[in-house]
Amino acid sequence: MSKLGRLVTGGRLTGPLLAAAGAAAALIFGATVVRLPFGPPLVVVGLGGMTLVLVGLALYKVLEPLLRGGIEAPVAPHAPGRRRELERDKQAVLKAIREIELDYQMRKIAESDYRELVQRYRTRAMRIIRELDAGDDYRTIIEEELKTRLAAGATVGGCPSCGAANDPEARFCNKCGGKLSAAVEAR
């Protein structure tokens, strides 16, 4: 970053200090070179100098990212809030699994419900853990998720004649209208 860039983005007081310097320079110019008497004309010249500096500062802040040489990588690759959220979700899912197992052992829920809930929560926990392990490499997570969804869509509810994916409860194909297999009908 250039000296001007560090000066402009250096802190919160940099803009007002530059504006005051511009006003002072304009006042000195108006009083010495133009020989304006102290009064409204000199104040207007000072405000004009301050305005010019602030407009220049705003223009620099707008154009500086566009004129920068390369694209910079983000400084903080993984937002700490996102990581905390994932950790909290993981703990909640693991707690839910423990509670479901306890309810099953106490015979409060049926075995079929137990298996379904545990499978659902374990899948969610695995996804959260994978996301935590991957860190910022979301591309691989998305690609893996897409592959599994496409593979699941091709096998579940697939039409035997045209291969189109259908809803699990469908009896007829959405694309060709053909009757789906008996295994799909049994659901």
CORUR-V363800 format. One record per residue. RES is the residue in one letter. PHI is phi in degrees with one decimal (NA if undefined). Layout:
<<RES;PHI> <RES;PHI>>
//
This chain:
<<M;NA> <S;-73.2> <K;-60.5> <L;-62.8> <G;-62.0> <R;-67.1> <L;-67.4> <V;-71.1> <T;-98.1> <G;-62.6> <G;-168.4> <R;-76.0> <L;-89.1> <T;-62.3> <G;-61.3> <P;-62.5> <L;-66.5> <L;-64.7> <A;-64.4> <A;-64.9> <A;-65.3> <G;-64.4> <A;-65.6> <A;-64.1> <A;-62.9> <A;-67.0> <L;-64.9> <I;-63.8> <F;-60.2> <G;-64.9> <A;-79.3> <T;-95.7> <V;-81.2> <V;-84.7> <R;59.5> <L;-80.6> <P;-73.1> <F;-65.9> <G;163.5> <P;-57.3> <P;-61.6> <L;-68.8> <V;-63.9> <V;-64.4> <V;-64.8> <G;-62.7> <L;-64.9> <G;-64.0> <G;-63.7> <M;-63.1> <T;-63.0> <L;-60.9> <V;-65.9> <L;-65.9> <V;-66.0> <G;-62.7> <L;-63.6> <A;-63.9> <L;-62.9> <Y;-62.8> <K;-65.3> <V;-77.9> <L;-85.5> <E;-58.6> <P;-64.3> <L;-74.8> <L;-91.8> <R;-63.2> <G;-62.6> <G;-118.9> <I;-87.7> <E;-90.5> <A;-75.5> <P;-61.0> <V;-70.8> <A;-103.6> <P;-64.6> <H;-116.7> <A;-62.9> <P;-63.4> <G;-65.5> <R;-65.8> <R;-64.4> <R;-61.5> <E;-62.9> <L;-65.3> <E;-62.8> <R;-64.6> <D;-62.3> <K;-61.5> <Q;-62.9> <A;-65.1> <V;-67.2> <L;-64.6> <K;-65.3> <A;-63.5> <I;-62.8> <R;-61.7> <E;-66.0> <I;-65.6> <E;-63.4> <L;-64.7> <D;-62.7> <Y;-67.1> <Q;-65.2> <M;-88.0> <R;63.9> <K;-88.7> <I;-128.2> <A;-73.6> <E;-64.3> <S;-64.4> <D;-65.2> <Y;-59.2> <R;-62.9> <E;-63.8> <L;-66.3> <V;-63.5> <Q;-62.0> <R;-62.3> <Y;-69.8> <R;-66.2> <T;-62.0> <R;-65.6> <A;-63.3> <M;-63.5> <R;-64.3> <I;-66.4> <I;-65.1> <R;-60.4> <E;-66.3> <L;-66.0> <D;-67.7> <A;-71.7> <G;69.4> <D;-100.7> <D;-85.4> <Y;-71.5> <R;-60.7> <T;-67.5> <I;-62.5> <I;-64.4> <E;-63.7> <E;-63.9> <E;-62.5> <L;-64.2> <K;-62.0> <T;-67.7> <R;-68.1> <L;-66.3> <A;-65.9> <A;-68.6> <G;-68.2> <A;-75.0> <T;-92.8> <V;-87.6> <G;71.8> <G;-75.6> <C;-74.7> <P;-69.6> <S;-90.7> <C;-113.9> <G;81.1> <A;-70.5> <A;-78.0> <N;-129.8> <D;-65.5> <P;-61.2> <E;-88.6> <A;-68.7> <R;-102.3> <F;-127.2> <C;-68.9> <N;-70.4> <K;-91.3> <C;-104.7> <G;84.7> <G;-71.2> <K;-74.6> <L;-80.8> <S;-66.5> <A;-66.0> <A;-65.2> <V;-71.7> <E;-68.4> <A;-67.2> <R;-70.9>>
//
